Amino acid sequence: MKKLITLLLLLNITLLSAQQKAYGDGEWLKFRVHYGLITAGSATLQVDKEMLNGKEVFHVKGYGETTGMTSWFFPVEDDYQSYIDIEKDIPYRFIRKIDEGGHTKDIVIEFNHENQKAKIIDYKHDTEKMVFFPKGAQDMVSSFYYLRNNLDVSNIKVNDEIELDMFFDKENYKFKLKFLGREVLDTDFGKVPCLIFRPYVQSGRVFKEKESLTLWVSDDENKIPLVIKADLVVGSLKATLIEFKGLSHSFKIKAN
């Protein structure tokens, strides 16, 4: 009887842990991207459960491209991927393969969390480099999925800031996110309670200033992005969620 109770308790803990995951195998999100008033392209985020070097991982694939007339004068094809440990929420491999109007990158980063060193393979320039990273550092893609699983918003207050270590391309960054508040957003799916965040970005070639990005995510257990707005050096960009499938939890929609 004692062993049976122990097994039941362990099973409940396991199930509870699984339920607390904000995302899982098969999640797929599609966004429409506007540049000003023009529909400029589309983007998708997909999660698949896979094995990598004997470890069970979530393989997150982010793909974006310009469409229609925009692709004629500024073709973009972006491929971002991250392989994330399912239990530890840490990245093992990051892929960035982009072509943005002729500006190209083809980089793979292999993370060794035991010695805290990242091997950066630059296929465009045919180089390899080893760089130290802080314990628990995330890549550009895994950062968002880490926050979805681990950010406690039950007692979060306006202007609270969240920090984590991010390794991007060949450098370590302190990624910072500020909470702006809650809002009921009118979407194609209905009125959705949202959390609003402002990720701090680097001003310069792309963004107008460090507070140029605003993100609306669902205020439920999924924490999926619904709208992303960015003030760019030239113009503005808006990405809106238009389709989804494979969510791990019920999508909270507010009744009218």
C-alpha positions as a LaTeX table, in Angstrom:
\begin{tabular}{lrrr}
\hline
Residue & $x$ (\AA) & $y$ (\AA) & $z$ (\AA) \\
\hline
Met1 & 0.00 & 0.00 & 0.00 \\
Lys2 & 2.83 & 2.40 & 0.89 \\
Lys3 & 4.51 & 1.74 & $-2.46$ \\
Leu4 & 1.21 & 2.22 & $-4.28$ \\
Ile5 & 0.65 & 5.61 & $-2.62$ \\
Thr6 & 4.24 & 6.62 & $-3.43$ \\
Leu7 & 3.72 & 5.68 & $-7.08$ \\
Leu8 & 0.45 & 7.62 & $-7.21$ \\
Leu9 & 2.13 & 10.67 & $-5.71$ \\
Leu10 & 4.99 & 10.45 & $-8.22$ \\
Leu11 & 2.47 & 10.07 & $-11.05$ \\
Asn12 & 0.55 & 13.15 & $-9.90$ \\
Ile13 & 3.77 & 15.17 & $-9.68$ \\
Thr14 & 4.74 & 14.03 & $-13.19$ \\
Leu15 & 1.33 & 14.91 & $-14.58$ \\
Leu16 & 1.38 & 18.26 & $-12.83$ \\
Ser17 & 4.81 & 19.03 & $-14.29$ \\
Ala18 & 3.57 & 18.12 & $-17.77$ \\
Gln19 & 0.51 & 20.31 & $-17.36$ \\
Gln20 & 2.67 & 23.25 & $-16.33$ \\
Lys21 & 4.51 & 23.22 & $-19.67$ \\
Ala22 & 3.19 & 26.12 & $-21.73$ \\
Tyr23 & 3.85 & 24.42 & $-25.06$ \\
Gly24 & 4.44 & 20.97 & $-26.44$ \\
Asp25 & 4.83 & 18.65 & $-29.39$ \\
Gly26 & 2.78 & 19.74 & $-32.41$ \\
Glu27 & 2.23 & 23.40 & $-31.50$ \\
Trp28 & 2.07 & 25.50 & $-34.68$ \\
Leu29 & 1.50 & 29.24 & $-35.00$ \\
Lys30 & 1.13 & 31.34 & $-38.15$ \\
Phe31 & 1.45 & 35.13 & $-38.35$ \\
Arg32 & 0.58 & 37.72 & $-40.97$ \\
Val33 & 3.24 & 40.42 & $-41.23$ \\
His34 & 2.45 & 44.02 & $-42.18$ \\
Tyr35 & 4.98 & 46.69 & $-43.12$ \\
Gly36 & 3.02 & 49.89 & $-42.58$ \\
Leu37 & $-0.28$ & 49.32 & $-44.41$ \\
Ile38 & 1.13 & 46.66 & $-46.75$ \\
Thr39 & 0.86 & 42.92 & $-46.15$ \\
Ala40 & 4.55 & 42.15 & $-46.41$ \\
Gly41 & 4.86 & 38.47 & $-45.57$ \\
Ser42 & 4.15 & 35.59 & $-43.21$ \\
Ala43 & 5.90 & 33.72 & $-40.43$ \\
Thr44 & 5.41 & 30.40 & $-38.67$ \\
Leu45 & 6.59 & 28.85 & $-35.39$ \\
Gln46 & 6.47 & 25.07 & $-35.07$ \\
Val47 & 7.38 & 22.70 & $-32.22$ \\
Asp48 & 8.26 & 19.03 & $-32.76$ \\
Lys49 & 9.52 & 16.48 & $-30.25$ \\
Glu50 & 12.75 & 14.85 & $-31.46$ \\
Met51 & 15.94 & 13.16 & $-30.27$ \\
Leu52 & 19.29 & 14.98 & $-30.47$ \\
Asn53 & 22.49 & 13.19 & $-29.43$ \\
Gly54 & 20.52 & 10.81 & $-27.23$ \\
Lys55 & 18.50 & 13.58 & $-25.51$ \\
Glu56 & 14.79 & 14.27 & $-25.88$ \\
Val57 & 14.30 & 17.81 & $-27.20$ \\
Phe58 & 11.74 & 20.19 & $-28.58$ \\
His59 & 12.84 & 21.26 & $-32.05$ \\
Val60 & 11.45 & 24.77 & $-32.56$ \\
Lys61 & 11.44 & 26.01 & $-36.15$ \\
Gly62 & 10.77 & 29.64 & $-36.99$ \\
Tyr63 & 10.41 & 30.55 & $-40.64$ \\
Gly64 & 9.55 & 33.90 & $-42.21$ \\
Glu65 & 9.44 & 35.27 & $-45.73$ \\
Thr66 & 8.23 & 38.28 & $-47.66$ \\
Thr67 & 5.38 & 37.73 & $-50.11$ \\
Gly68 & 3.70 & 39.55 & $-53.00$ \\
Met69 & 5.10 & 42.87 & $-54.16$ \\
Thr70 & 7.35 & 43.19 & $-51.09$ \\
Ser71 & 9.37 & 40.16 & $-52.19$ \\
Trp72 & 10.10 & 41.90 & $-55.51$ \\
Phe73 & 12.02 & 44.82 & $-54.05$ \\
Phe74 & 13.12 & 43.36 & $-50.68$ \\
Pro75 & 13.14 & 39.55 & $-50.65$ \\
Val76 & 13.47 & 38.01 & $-47.18$ \\
Glu77 & 13.84 & 34.37 & $-46.19$ \\
Asp78 & 14.63 & 33.75 & $-42.50$ \\
Asp79 & 15.15 & 30.35 & $-40.93$ \\
Tyr80 & 15.67 & 30.20 & $-37.15$ \\
Gln81 & 15.79 & 26.91 & $-35.25$ \\
Ser82 & 16.47 & 25.84 & $-31.69$ \\
Tyr83 & 16.80 & 22.40 & $-30.08$ \\
Ile84 & 15.64 & 22.71 & $-26.45$ \\
Asp85 & 15.98 & 20.16 & $-23.64$ \\
Ile86 & 12.42 & 19.22 & $-22.70$ \\
Glu87 & 13.07 & 18.96 & $-18.96$ \\
Lys88 & 15.80 & 21.56 & $-18.40$ \\
Asp89 & 14.58 & 24.29 & $-20.81$ \\
Ile90 & 18.11 & 24.92 & $-22.14$ \\
Pro91 & 19.22 & 25.02 & $-25.80$ \\
Tyr92 & 21.62 & 22.52 & $-27.29$ \\
Arg93 & 21.72 & 23.79 & $-30.86$ \\
Phe94 & 20.74 & 27.06 & $-32.55$ \\
Ile95 & 20.51 & 27.63 & $-36.30$ \\
Arg96 & 20.30 & 31.00 & $-38.03$ \\
Lys97 & 20.12 & 30.95 & $-41.82$ \\
Ile98 & 18.86 & 34.22 & $-43.29$ \\
Asp99 & 18.77 & 36.19 & $-46.52$ \\
Glu100 & 17.39 & 39.70 & $-46.02$ \\
Gly101 & 17.70 & 41.64 & $-49.25$ \\
Gly102 & 21.15 & 40.19 & $-49.86$ \\
His103 & 22.30 & 40.41 & $-46.23$ \\
Thr104 & 23.02 & 36.76 & $-45.43$ \\
Lys105 & 24.06 & 34.64 & $-42.45$ \\
Asp106 & 24.48 & 30.89 & $-42.09$ \\
Ile107 & 25.39 & 30.06 & $-38.49$ \\
Val108 & 25.05 & 27.01 & $-36.25$ \\
Ile109 & 25.77 & 27.22 & $-32.51$ \\
Glu110 & 26.37 & 24.05 & $-30.48$ \\
Phe111 & 25.94 & 24.62 & $-26.73$ \\
Asn112 & 27.95 & 22.53 & $-24.24$ \\
His113 & 26.37 & 23.28 & $-20.87$ \\
Glu114 & 28.90 & 21.19 & $-18.94$ \\
Asn115 & 31.87 & 23.40 & $-19.80$ \\
Gln116 & 29.71 & 26.44 & $-20.69$ \\
Lys117 & 31.27 & 26.82 & $-24.12$ \\
Ala118 & 29.51 & 27.40 & $-27.43$ \\
Lys119 & 30.96 & 26.23 & $-30.72$ \\
Ile120 & 30.01 & 28.73 & $-33.42$ \\
Ile121 & 30.14 & 27.35 & $-36.95$ \\
Asp122 & 29.93 & 30.07 & $-39.59$ \\
Tyr123 & 29.30 & 28.37 & $-42.93$ \\
Lys124 & 29.29 & 31.63 & $-44.88$ \\
His125 & 32.86 & 32.48 & $-43.83$ \\
Asp126 & 33.95 & 28.85 & $-43.26$ \\
Thr127 & 35.08 & 29.48 & $-39.66$ \\
Glu128 & 34.70 & 27.88 & $-36.23$ \\
Lys129 & 35.04 & 29.61 & $-32.88$ \\
Met130 & 34.62 & 28.66 & $-29.21$ \\
Val131 & 33.05 & 31.23 & $-26.85$ \\
Phe132 & 32.23 & 31.00 & $-23.12$ \\
Phe133 & 28.60 & 31.59 & $-22.07$ \\
Pro134 & 26.99 & 32.05 & $-18.62$ \\
Lys135 & 25.26 & 29.14 & $-16.91$ \\
Gly136 & 21.73 & 28.62 & $-18.21$ \\
Ala137 & 22.11 & 31.01 & $-21.16$ \\
Gln138 & 19.41 & 30.89 & $-23.82$ \\
Asp139 & 19.52 & 31.49 & $-27.55$ \\
Met140 & 17.32 & 33.92 & $-29.47$ \\
Val141 & 14.50 & 31.40 & $-30.00$ \\
Ser142 & 14.72 & 29.39 & $-26.78$ \\
Ser143 & 14.52 & 32.59 & $-24.67$ \\
Phe144 & 10.86 & 33.07 & $-25.52$ \\
Tyr145 & 9.97 & 29.42 & $-24.91$ \\
Tyr146 & 11.90 & 29.45 & $-21.63$ \\
Leu147 & 9.90 & 32.47 & $-20.46$ \\
Arg148 & 6.64 & 30.83 & $-21.49$ \\
Asn149 & 7.42 & 27.90 & $-19.19$ \\
Asn150 & 9.06 & 29.71 & $-16.30$ \\
Leu151 & 7.75 & 33.27 & $-15.99$ \\
Asp152 & 5.34 & 33.55 & $-13.03$ \\
Val153 & 2.82 & 36.27 & $-13.89$ \\
Ser154 & 0.47 & 35.70 & $-10.95$ \\
Asn155 & 1.98 & 38.57 & $-8.95$ \\
Ile156 & 3.69 & 40.56 & $-11.69$ \\
Lys157 & 3.38 & 44.34 & $-11.48$ \\
Val158 & 3.52 & 47.08 & $-14.09$ \\
Asn159 & 7.13 & 48.12 & $-14.85$ \\
Asp160 & 8.56 & 44.90 & $-13.36$ \\
Glu161 & 11.60 & 43.82 & $-15.36$ \\
Ile162 & 12.77 & 40.29 & $-16.14$ \\
Glu163 & 16.37 & 39.52 & $-17.10$ \\
Leu164 & 18.05 & 36.45 & $-18.54$ \\
Asp165 & 21.33 & 35.62 & $-20.23$ \\
Met166 & 21.13 & 35.29 & $-24.00$ \\
Phe167 & 23.82 & 34.11 & $-26.41$ \\
Phe168 & 23.26 & 35.48 & $-29.90$ \\
Asp169 & 25.52 & 34.96 & $-32.94$ \\
Lys170 & 28.92 & 35.25 & $-31.21$ \\
Glu171 & 28.21 & 37.28 & $-28.07$ \\
Asn172 & 26.60 & 37.17 & $-24.63$ \\
Tyr173 & 23.77 & 39.61 & $-23.91$ \\
Lys174 & 21.64 & 40.52 & $-20.92$ \\
Phe175 & 18.14 & 40.19 & $-22.33$ \\
Lys176 & 15.65 & 42.39 & $-20.51$ \\
Leu177 & 11.86 & 42.39 & $-20.67$ \\
Lys178 & 9.55 & 44.97 & $-19.07$ \\
Phe179 & 5.93 & 44.24 & $-18.11$ \\
Leu180 & 3.59 & 46.99 & $-19.31$ \\
Gly181 & 0.25 & 45.69 & $-18.04$ \\
Arg182 & $-2.83$ & 43.70 & $-19.03$ \\
Glu183 & $-5.35$ & 44.34 & $-21.79$ \\
Val184 & $-8.27$ & 42.61 & $-23.50$ \\
Leu185 & $-7.25$ & 42.47 & $-27.15$ \\
Asp186 & $-9.78$ & 42.34 & $-29.98$ \\
Thr187 & $-8.52$ & 39.56 & $-32.29$ \\
Asp188 & $-9.80$ & 37.43 & $-35.18$ \\
Phe189 & $-10.54$ & 34.74 & $-32.59$ \\
Gly190 & $-12.50$ & 37.04 & $-30.26$ \\
Lys191 & $-11.61$ & 39.19 & $-27.26$ \\
Val192 & $-8.51$ & 37.70 & $-25.65$ \\
Pro193 & $-7.04$ & 38.72 & $-22.25$ \\
Cys194 & $-3.39$ & 39.61 & $-22.83$ \\
Leu195 & $-0.14$ & 40.39 & $-21.05$ \\
Ile196 & 1.87 & 43.22 & $-22.60$ \\
Phe197 & 5.66 & 43.18 & $-22.58$ \\
Arg198 & 8.42 & 45.37 & $-23.96$ \\
Pro199 & 11.62 & 43.49 & $-24.83$ \\
Tyr200 & 14.62 & 45.81 & $-24.92$ \\
Val201 & 16.41 & 45.63 & $-28.26$ \\
Gln202 & 19.56 & 47.13 & $-29.71$ \\
Ser203 & 18.94 & 50.35 & $-31.59$ \\
Gly204 & 20.82 & 50.82 & $-34.83$ \\
Arg205 & 20.55 & 49.07 & $-38.17$ \\
Val206 & 17.05 & 47.63 & $-37.63$ \\
Phe207 & 15.26 & 49.14 & $-34.62$ \\
Lys208 & 14.63 & 52.84 & $-34.10$ \\
Glu209 & 15.46 & 52.73 & $-30.37$ \\
Lys210 & 15.84 & 50.18 & $-27.58$ \\
Glu211 & 12.13 & 50.38 & $-26.62$ \\
Ser212 & 10.90 & 49.87 & $-30.19$ \\
Leu213 & 9.32 & 46.45 & $-29.67$ \\
Thr214 & 5.99 & 45.61 & $-27.97$ \\
Leu215 & 4.58 & 42.11 & $-27.50$ \\
Trp216 & 1.07 & 40.94 & $-26.59$ \\
Val217 & 0.80 & 37.34 & $-25.31$ \\
Ser218 & $-2.27$ & 35.43 & $-24.19$ \\
Asp219 & $-2.96$ & 35.70 & $-20.46$ \\
Asp220 & $-3.49$ & 31.97 & $-20.02$ \\
Glu221 & $-1.35$ & 28.87 & $-19.57$ \\
Asn222 & $-0.24$ & 28.90 & $-23.23$ \\
Lys223 & 1.25 & 32.43 & $-23.28$ \\
Ile224 & 1.24 & 32.45 & $-27.07$ \\
Pro225 & 2.18 & 35.67 & $-28.94$ \\
Leu226 & $-0.83$ & 37.36 & $-30.49$ \\
Val227 & 0.56 & 40.67 & $-31.76$ \\
Ile228 & 4.11 & 41.99 & $-32.16$ \\
Lys229 & 4.72 & 45.64 & $-33.06$ \\
Ala230 & 8.08 & 47.16 & $-33.96$ \\
Asp231 & 9.17 & 50.71 & $-34.78$ \\
Leu232 & 11.97 & 50.34 & $-37.29$ \\
Val233 & 14.59 & 52.78 & $-38.49$ \\
Val234 & 12.47 & 53.01 & $-41.63$ \\
Gly235 & 8.73 & 52.45 & $-41.08$ \\
Ser236 & 6.94 & 50.06 & $-38.73$ \\
Leu237 & 6.23 & 46.33 & $-38.62$ \\
Lys238 & 3.31 & 44.40 & $-37.17$ \\
Ala239 & 2.90 & 40.63 & $-36.89$ \\
Thr240 & $-0.54$ & 39.24 & $-36.03$ \\
Leu241 & $-1.45$ & 35.65 & $-35.15$ \\
Ile242 & $-3.92$ & 34.35 & $-37.75$ \\
Glu243 & $-3.85$ & 30.55 & $-37.27$ \\
Phe244 & $-2.85$ & 28.07 & $-34.58$ \\
Lys245 & $-3.06$ & 24.39 & $-33.71$ \\
Gly246 & $-1.71$ & 21.94 & $-31.16$ \\
Leu247 & $-1.94$ & 24.21 & $-28.10$ \\
Ser248 & $-1.21$ & 22.47 & $-24.80$ \\
His249 & $-4.01$ & 24.29 & $-22.94$ \\
Ser250 & $-7.39$ & 25.85 & $-23.58$ \\
Phe251 & $-7.21$ & 29.18 & $-25.39$ \\
Lys252 & $-8.89$ & 31.75 & $-23.15$ \\
Ile253 & $-11.40$ & 33.94 & $-24.99$ \\
Lys254 & $-13.49$ & 36.50 & $-23.11$ \\
Ala255 & $-17.25$ & 36.39 & $-23.66$ \\
Asn256 & $-18.78$ & 39.60 & $-25.03$ \\
\hline
\end{tabular}
